[in-house]
């Protein structure tokens, strides 16, 4: 690792090694790099801006606290999404879900999932996605909104690759049926 290299050019593993050496700029770069996607994921998961912000902030706080113990052979991105997901699940268990009135506040960002959302009708797709079982919904959001690989989703969710593939197949099949039914 050459710390003379511009921070943006370093990969996540090098940034984590720099962070372990108390390089504050490495932490700022990790936050700048991963906060937008992580926030979008959290907001999609819990649908409450303040809760999403709290979960993302706590996720980065945990990354910072564990900087000396972090295994740089693993994916920083997968670690962040796993911690955030666990925080959101814990928060959801502590409170009873409240029904949504109106539209969901979403962080706009161009992705394959957003393009599909516009084509199929944002409201219908969002409602169909919200009606999926939690694991299917999480896998779909991680794959299509956050563009995580199957291996990263497997790590985040603590499932085998074949279980992730199965979840995504079932989720897509269910979404297709729901969207066809709402279009009819």
Secondary structure, 3 states (H helix, E strand, C coil): CCCCCCHHHCCHHHHHHHHHCCCHHHHHHHHHHHHHHHHHHHHHHHCCHHHHHHHHHHHHHHHHHCCCCCCCCCCHHHHHHHHHHHHHHHHHHHCCCCCCCCCCCCCCCCCHHHHHHHHHCHHHHHHHHHCCCHHHHHHHHHHHHCCCCHHHHHHHHCCCHHHHHHHHHHHHHHHHHHHHHHHC
